[in-house]
C-alpha cells in the first residue's frame, strides 16, 4: 500500500512540472562585482557564481562584459514592542541591498533594484549573548537569501537591448 502511494506521489509531482532547481546560467561570460574581497556578501556571491563554472569573475571592471554595481547595503534593528518596564521585547532585523547591472561603457542592463529582508526576533535581557549570536545567524541567513535572489535576477538579464 505504501509503495502504491509513493508511486502515485511520484507521478503527480512529475506531471505538474516539478523539478529541482539546477545550476544557474548567465547570459554573460565575464563579470566584475563592485564589492570588496573582504566583504562576506561579496565572498559568498563570487563563490556561488564560480560554482556554476561558466562565468568568469574579473578583478578589473574595464575588461568585464558586465559590472554589478552596488548602490547600497545596510543592516539595522527596529524596535517592535516594549514590555511594561519600557524595555525592548521584540525587534526586526532589516537587511537592505540595492544594485544595478551595467556594461563598462555605462549601458544599463538591469535598472537599479533594491531588496529588503526582514526577520522578527524576541529579546530576553537574561540571554544577551545568545541573542547576539542569533542576530548574527539571522543576518547570515538573510545574506544567503540575498545571494540566491541576485543569482536569479542575473540569470534573466537580456544583454541584446
VENSULHU-V828083 format. One record per backbone hydrogen bond with DSSP energy under -0.5 kcal/mol. NH is the residue of the N-H (numbers start at 0). CO is the residue of the C=O. E is the energy in kcal/mol with one decimal. If there is no record, write none. Layout:
nh-><NH;NH>
co-><CO;CO>
e-><E;E>
//
This chain:
nh-><4;5;6;7;8;9;10;11;12;13;14;15;16;17;26;30;31;33;33;34;38;42;43;44;45;46;47;48;49;50;51;51;52;52;55;57;57;62;63;63;65;66;67;68;68;69;70;71;73;75;77;79;80;82;85;88;89;90;91;92;93;93;94;95;96;97;98;99;100;101;102;105;108;108;109;112;114;116;118;120;122;126;127;130;131;132;133;134;135;136;137;138;139;140;141;142;143;144;145;146;147;148;149;150;151;152;153;154;155;155;156;158;160>
co-><0;1;2;3;4;5;6;7;8;9;10;11;13;12;153;55;65;31;67;32;35;38;39;40;41;42;43;44;45;46;47;48;48;49;28;30;55;59;59;60;29;101;31;66;99;67;97;97;95;93;91;89;89;86;82;80;80;120;77;118;75;91;116;73;114;71;112;68;109;66;106;102;100;106;100;98;96;94;92;90;88;123;124;126;127;128;129;130;131;132;133;134;135;136;137;138;139;140;141;142;143;144;145;146;147;148;149;150;151;152;153;156;158>
e-><-2.1;-2.5;-2.4;-2.3;-2.4;-2.1;-2.1;-2.5;-2.5;-2.1;-2.0;-1.5;-0.7;-1.5;-0.6;-2.6;-2.0;-0.6;-2.6;-2.2;-1.3;-2.7;-2.2;-2.7;-2.5;-2.1;-2.2;-2.2;-2.6;-1.7;-0.8;-0.8;-0.7;-0.8;-3.0;-2.7;-0.6;-0.9;-0.5;-0.7;-1.2;-3.5;-3.2;-0.9;-2.6;-0.6;-2.5;-1.6;-2.7;-2.3;-2.4;-2.7;-1.9;-2.9;-1.8;-2.9;-1.6;-2.8;-3.2;-3.1;-3.0;-0.5;-2.4;-2.7;-2.6;-2.8;-2.4;-1.9;-1.7;-2.2;-2.7;-1.9;-2.5;-0.5;-2.2;-3.2;-3.2;-2.6;-2.0;-3.3;-3.0;-2.3;-0.6;-2.3;-2.1;-2.0;-2.2;-2.5;-2.2;-2.2;-2.6;-2.6;-2.1;-2.1;-2.5;-2.2;-2.0;-2.1;-2.5;-2.5;-2.0;-2.2;-2.7;-2.5;-2.1;-2.5;-2.8;-1.7;-0.7;-0.8;-1.0;-0.6;-1.1>
//
